[in-house]
């Protein structure tokens, strides 16, 4: 009973927050909000995307056959944050292309997805700031450009022996784009550094299956499965889910040499292999009713 007043206050604040957010208040950390002002209408769909100025989409003319083409605002965004991405990658031993791939993977889908995420994330942020401390109940929202959960950020701080942060401080860090990028690198660095994700000597970390597994684990959480045997598309071990195949395709689509220059770590053949793997895996998933193929793409056992 003692808690009834704070609970009521919390619920009222939460409702007020939801109503005000529904009225159009937006957080400032999403990819959409980072776009140049004159690009937003094209991305939102209020204006024809094909009419957008070249700085909104890169390259200016969409060409599906162009391997260096990634549709949408991702390339301008990655270019803008290149220094942060590269330095975070160097600190945590992660290729910048994989960090960029997560940024695309977690934000792709335009329209519904980013609006829904914006809305949910803003509502959670509001709740945590207002009702959270008095009720000692925080929503474990996935926030920012890398959609990192507050609990994941807390775990990563512990793993990398950073200062302990309160939920509110973690939330503040995750809604800062530069800090969020650092958490993406920390998460990838941790996922790739585990014993069961050590690559055999002479194997590139851009191996399509490896990239898919890491991409899958970023989405669904770390698994203790072994890597599949080298040069084997089947057999025992981890099988990447379709999310991972999509991630591999995005990494292969990022024109990394153009963006990262001498800091780019992916080679052209690796980039082509990733894209081909992602396309094939996704096509199989879409076109087949074969339960074995579907399960192969959906399961990370
Ligand atoms: Ca979210």
Boltz pocket constraint, residues with backbone or C-beta under 6 A from the ligand:
constraints:
  - pocket:
      binder: B
      contacts: [[A, 117], [A, 120], [A, 121], [A, 141], [A, 142], [A, 143], [A, 147]]
      max_distance: 6.0
